[in-house]
């Protein structure tokens, strides 16, 4: 059994080596490395689609080893066997995600995978990909109550006070799951009327609410408009209390985003709206 490398003085370097964008591998690596209470420095090396580029990647990895005195950690999704052989010569801990997951799945499914370089991007004309692009465009057009058009097409409509996390959640749902998400801010005019925005009343079954701790909301708003009434803690308390009271009256399911990641928020929403998407 190989003994672990000594802990470096600074963050441990992690390389993401991919023949595509490397985004999927980087997301996976974040999930794995988050289990360890230490710091990491991520270096993504995308589009390693030739042997020369594989050698250049190895040179960068080895330079990090020489500079830091400990083996870098490498997550790779390279599928070309020659490029993989080149990468194995790096002075690093190599974690090949295809060998780890694809080969066992081939055995379980009784099928050979395509092992095609850039497979995800070759599928850019698939229905699922088109749905994602369409969902992103829909979410951008319906951000912050900009448009009332085609709300019947929305998979979910997010409501909440300004800066409670509606926009990033909408875009995450669109990019990751192809969901058409609209979002509307709840503002003092709505609280004075005691009603949801009129454009939403027909689609109440699609509404999901986001709220946030007033003190945290004040911090976020002060970063944008410091010292304003908009960011004042008293005003934030008022808006959050009124928004939560309205959602309770209207029977809208809601959650607090204060201590939750975008991934956790999106997962909760998916459980509620129960929309399934094929890959």
C-alpha positions in Angstrom: 0.0 0.0 0.0 1.4 3.4 -1.0 2.0 5.7 1.9 0.3 9.1 1.6 2.3 12.1 0.4 3.3 14.6 3.1 0.9 17.5 3.5 2.2 20.6 1.5 2.5 24.0 3.2 -0.2 25.4 0.8 -3.2 23.9 -0.9 -2.8 20.6 -2.7 -2.8 21.0 -6.4 -5.5 19.1 -8.3 -5.5 18.8 -12.1 -8.6 18.1 -14.2 -7.5 16.6 -17.5 -10.1 16.1 -20.2 -10.4 15.8 -23.9 -13.6 18.0 -23.6 -14.3 21.0 -21.4 -13.5 19.1 -18.1 -16.6 20.7 -16.4 -18.1 17.3 -15.6 -14.9 15.9 -14.2 -14.3 19.1 -12.2 -17.8 19.0 -10.7 -17.2 15.3 -9.7 -13.8 16.1 -8.2 -15.3 18.9 -6.1 -17.9 16.5 -4.6 -15.1 14.0 -3.7 -12.6 16.5 -2.4 -15.2 18.3 -0.3 -15.1 15.3 2.0 -11.6 16.3 3.2 -10.9 19.2 5.5 -8.0 20.7 3.6 -7.5 23.1 0.8 -7.1 22.3 -2.9 -6.0 24.4 -5.8 -7.8 23.3 -9.0 -6.2 23.5 -12.4 -8.4 22.5 -15.3 -6.6 21.3 -18.5 -9.3 21.0 -21.2 -9.3 19.8 -24.8 -6.4 17.4 -24.4 -7.3 15.7 -27.7 -3.8 15.0 -29.2 -0.8 13.1 -27.9 1.3 16.4 -27.9 -1.3 18.0 -25.6 -1.1 15.0 -23.3 2.7 15.4 -23.1 2.2 19.1 -22.3 -0.3 18.2 -19.6 2.2 15.8 -18.0 4.9 18.6 -18.1 2.6 20.9 -16.2 1.7 18.2 -13.7 5.4 17.3 -13.2 6.3 21.0 -12.8 3.8 21.2 -9.9 5.3 18.1 -8.3 8.8 19.6 -8.5 7.7 23.0 -7.2 5.6 21.7 -4.3 7.4 18.5 -3.4 4.2 16.4 -3.2 2.3 14.5 -5.9 -0.6 16.4 -7.5 -3.9 14.7 -7.7 -5.2 14.2 -11.3 -8.8 13.5 -12.2 -9.0 12.5 -15.9 -11.7 11.6 -18.4 -9.3 11.0 -21.3 -10.6 8.1 -23.4 -7.8 7.7 -25.9 -5.6 4.8 -24.7 -2.3 6.3 -26.0 -3.0 9.7 -24.3 -3.9 7.8 -21.1 -0.6 5.9 -21.3 1.2 9.2 -21.6 -0.6 10.6 -18.6 0.3 7.6 -16.5 3.9 8.7 -16.6 3.1 11.9 -14.6 4.4 12.2 -11.1 0.9 12.3 -9.7 -1.9 10.3 -8.2 -4.0 9.5 -11.3 -7.8 8.9 -10.9 -9.2 7.8 -14.3 -12.9 8.3 -14.1 -13.7 6.2 -17.2 -11.8 3.2 -16.0 -13.4 3.5 -12.5 -17.0 3.8 -13.7 -17.3 2.9 -17.4 -15.7 -0.6 -17.3 -17.8 -1.9 -14.4 -20.9 -0.5 -16.1 -19.9 -2.3 -19.4 -19.7 -5.5 -17.4 -23.1 -4.9 -15.7 -25.0 -3.8 -18.8 -23.4 -6.4 -21.1 -22.7 -3.5 -23.5 -19.5 -1.8 -24.8 -19.5 2.0 -24.3 -18.7 4.2 -27.3 -15.5 5.5 -25.7 -15.8 8.4 -28.1 -13.8 11.5 -27.5 -16.1 14.5 -26.8 -19.1 12.2 -26.8 -21.2 14.8 -24.9 -20.4 17.5 -27.4 -21.0 15.3 -30.4 -24.5 15.0 -29.0 -25.1 18.7 -29.2 -27.9 18.2 -31.7 -29.8 15.7 -29.5 -33.3 16.5 -28.1 -32.0 16.7 -24.5 -29.3 19.3 -25.5 -31.8 21.4 -27.4 -34.2 21.3 -24.4 -31.4 22.6 -22.1 -30.6 25.5 -24.5 -34.3 26.3 -24.8 -34.7 26.2 -21.0 -31.7 28.6 -20.5 -33.2 31.0 -22.9 -36.6 30.8 -21.2 -35.1 31.3 -17.8 -33.2 34.4 -18.9 -36.2 35.9 -20.6 -38.3 35.3 -17.4 -35.7 36.4 -14.9 -36.9 38.8 -12.2 -40.4 39.1 -13.6 -39.2 40.6 -16.9 -41.8 38.8 -19.0 -45.3 37.3 -18.5 -45.3 35.5 -21.8 -45.6 31.7 -22.1 -45.7 31.1 -18.4 -47.8 28.1 -19.1 -44.6 26.5 -20.5 -42.8 27.0 -17.2 -41.9 23.9 -15.2 -41.5 26.0 -12.0 -42.0 29.6 -11.0 -39.8 30.8 -8.2 -40.9 33.6 -5.9 -39.2 35.4 -3.0 -37.7 38.7 -2.0 -34.9 40.3 -4.0 -31.5 38.6 -3.5 -32.9 35.4 -2.0 -31.3 33.2 -4.7 -34.0 33.0 -7.4 -31.8 33.8 -10.4 -28.9 31.4 -9.8 -31.4 28.6 -8.9 -33.4 29.2 -12.1 -30.3 29.1 -14.2 -29.0 26.0 -12.5 -32.3 24.2 -13.0 -32.1 25.1 -16.7 -28.5 24.3 -17.3 -28.4 21.0 -15.3 -31.9 19.7 -15.8 -33.4 21.5 -18.8 -36.2 22.9 -16.7 -37.9 26.0 -17.8 -37.9 28.2 -14.7 -39.3 31.7 -14.3 -38.7 33.8 -11.2 -40.6 36.8 -9.7 -39.5 39.1 -6.9 -42.0 39.8 -4.1 -41.9 43.5 -3.5 -43.5 46.0 -1.0 -46.4 46.7 -3.5 -47.3 43.0 -3.4 -47.2 43.1 0.5 -49.5 46.1 0.6 -52.0 44.4 -1.7 -51.6 41.2 0.2 -51.6 39.2 -3.0 -49.2 37.5 -5.4 -48.4 39.3 -8.6 -51.5 39.0 -10.8 -49.6 37.3 -13.6 -48.9 34.4 -11.4 -52.4 33.6 -10.0 -53.3 31.2 -12.9 -50.1 29.2 -12.3 -50.1 28.9 -8.5 -49.6 25.1 -8.7 -46.2 25.8 -10.3 -44.9 28.2 -7.7 -42.1 27.4 -5.3 -40.9 30.0 -2.7 -37.4 30.9 -1.6 -36.8 32.8 1.6 -33.6 33.8 3.5 -32.5 34.9 7.0 -32.9 38.8 7.2 -29.4 39.3 8.6 -27.9 37.4 5.7 -30.1 39.2 3.2 -28.9 42.5 4.6 -25.3 41.5 4.2 -25.9 40.5 0.5 -27.8 43.6 -0.3 -25.2 45.8 1.4 -22.6 44.4 -1.0 -24.7 45.7 -3.9 -26.2 48.9 -2.4 -24.3 49.8 0.8 -26.1 51.9 3.4 -29.4 52.0 1.5 -32.9 51.4 2.9 -33.1 48.4 0.5 -30.2 46.8 2.5 -31.2 48.0 6.0 -31.7 45.1 8.4 -35.1 46.5 9.5 -36.4 46.6 5.9 -35.0 43.1 5.2 -36.9 41.8 8.3 -40.1 43.4 7.0 -39.8 42.0 3.5 -38.9 38.5 4.6 -41.7 38.4 7.2 -44.3 39.6 4.7 -43.1 37.3 2.0 -43.2 34.2 4.3 -46.7 35.3 5.6 -47.9 35.6 2.0 -46.5 32.2 1.0 -48.2 30.6 4.1 -51.5 32.2 3.2 -51.3 31.1 -0.4 -50.2 27.5 0.5 -46.9 27.8 -1.4 -44.2 25.4 -0.5 -41.0 27.2 0.4 -37.5 26.8 1.9 -34.8 29.0 3.3 -31.7 29.4 1.2 -29.6 30.8 4.0 -27.4 27.7 4.6 -28.1 25.7 1.5 -26.1 25.3 -1.7 -27.6 25.8 -5.1 -27.5 22.0 -5.6 -29.4 21.4 -2.4 -32.0 24.0 -3.3 -32.5 22.6 -6.8 -32.8 19.0 -5.4 -35.5 20.1 -3.0 -37.4 21.8 -5.8 -37.1 18.7 -8.1 -38.5 16.5 -5.3 -41.5 18.9 -5.0 -42.3 19.4 -8.7 -41.4 15.8 -9.7 -40.3 16.6 -13.2 -38.2 13.8 -14.8 -35.8 14.3 -17.7 -34.3 11.7 -19.9 -30.6 11.9 -20.7 
